[in-house]
């Protein structure tokens, strides 16, 4: 099929590249000259694993082209499907719909008869409610009614290509599609995914998109609260969650406690839905609690450090990981930045490391006073304590025995529960993670080799070696 994708941000670029990979003829249209020239030069404006290879392969084959807005008229007139994937964030935690409105103002009159308009941007439900009339008012005289579909995306940064090509479902929100042409076009487009298609009124599709993220956020805040409850009893969250998730009603994902959910989607959509609920006088105490718990998680890192160090003033803290999750260069709403700011406010010195150079330089701009290092070991040198804020695999693979010898105190707050508690105490660290308590180091003379398959075995082993050294 011939597809035009308008807006080559995170969603648009992955969508365009994936559709080309499926054999479609795709033109990606981007208004930012800097982004467009980077793409034309073969440089990716975002980091997403595997994206550069897919883009390169499909550009070489001629299936994927990039163009500026001046080429929009030609590209969209000939397209079977035009997808709009422009941003709807205002950059300050709110919605903005000016970009999508001006895009539709320019685009809709150019559409030819038989072209389906697909909106992939995440939109406030109120905007979706007026979308059909907005498009209808701008349709060109020759095109007739424009089949218009809302097609929300469910792509996680870091695994966006996989999530596009092998989605759990494809949601088709019917904005206006009297002849069924739009629905048929999308069925053909998504045929390679063999995912179930869920066809809904557009408003339900838009609320369904938000609701999926709200539920994921709720699961994470539940896990974070549960971690505190586990700590109070001396139970281990990993085992508690593992036992729960055998129950298919509960589901396995998004129950890892940590420093909180970040990124451009979950925090924004929780906050915006809550604001809307308030203005509509809808009682939404659960969402309010989800937000509140999330905002408190970075402070829990400080509380743990404060207790372990008996004060933070003049402490040197190494912060490992800056991006809001691994395998992305995205710092938006990253909990690491809040942790860094809280630590600096408490009088600590913070030296951070992240595998993404762009994240390091951007973090320094966003958090005045933050220092960054070029390697994890350099960040940890002479540190009084180490905080792991993002579970990059490079941190799991570090030589923690060597690291214990270059820090001033081998104290670790593993904010993502990413490391093996027994291996860390074996390597000489005092190890704390939410819902796993605090584990004291195994002294070398008492050291035993442990090769653990699960956290409970690790902890039982360490406890045995230490005779009660696992403190809570
Ligand atoms: C999220 C959704 O997962 C996607 O389905 C959706 O398409 C996307 O938003 C969007 O609306 O565009 P994303 O923001 O990339 O994707 O990140 P997630 O993988 O959802 O993670 C969000 C945050 O939750 C991260 O900070 C992560 O570290 C945290 N998290 C995740 C936890 O703290 N615990 C968990 O168990 C899982």
Boltz pocket constraint, residues with backbone or C-beta under 6 A from the ligand:
constraints:
  - pocket:
      binder: B
      contacts: [[A, 122], [A, 153], [A, 154], [A, 155], [A, 156], [A, 157], [A, 158], [A, 213], [A, 216], [A, 220], [A, 253], [A, 254], [A, 255], [A, 256], [A, 257], [A, 258], [A, 259], [A, 260], [A, 261], [A, 262], [A, 263], [A, 264], [A, 265], [A, 266], [A, 324], [A, 325]]
      max_distance: 6.0
